[in-house]
């Protein structure tokens, strides 16, 4: 299960970056995810389909836009891009190690660690207000998920992106 930190509404304190479009937001999300993969050992990737067949496949809804307002009261209000993946290729019994590699990579880049982060869930905020999180599914078999969310952008800039790829592979 992937849990994203959401919300950039009036009660969250974040401001909308109006020049941002869904396409630019997804491009930046993919850059953060690919940079994270590059910091991991070879053989690791991101996929909508988990290595564990007992866990659910993430469908097309795993890459969507959601309203920024907490109460969803403004149908024309700003939105944000979100996406989630399973981390695949993590060796059995190495969940903790890979979880820590991801968390340490993010905090090593100066990303602000969410105070609610623990040994099974960690979230960070980047300097440009993107949110990234990693979660251990608790299966002990390498089942980690990763998610990302963008800053808010005008609803009119939604739909400007090509579909999110079903897999991201580690750059060589």
C-alpha positions, 0 to 999 in steps of 0.5 A: 500500500502506498501512502502519499502526503497530500495537500497544498490547500489553504491550511497546508501553508504551501503556495501554488506555483502557477507556471507549473503544468502536469507535464513539468510536474511529472517530469520532475517526479520522474527525475526524483524517482530515477535519481533515487534508483540510481543511488541503489544497487543494480537490479532495482527498478520501479513497477506497477506490478510487485515482485510479491504476487500476493500484493496488488498491482497498481493500476492506472489510478496510481498516477493521477491528479488530486485536488489541493484543497483539503475539503475538495470544495472548489471543483476548479481549484488547483491540483497536484500530480501523484504517482506510486510504484512498487520497488522491484528487485529488492532481495528477500530479507533486505527490506530494512537495508533498502528502505534505509538506503532510500531514506538516507539518500533523500536526507543526504540530499538535504530533503526535509524528513517528515517528523512522523517518519519511522522504520517502516514509512518515511517521507520527505519534502524537497526544496521545490516542494515535491513530496516523496515517500517510501513504505515497507509492506511488512512482508519481509520479502523485499516489498517496498513501495514508493510514492511522489507528489508535486506542488499544486498547479492550476487545474487548467494545466492538468492533462498536459502530460503523457501517461506515467510509464508502468515501469522505471528502470535504474539508469546505468 
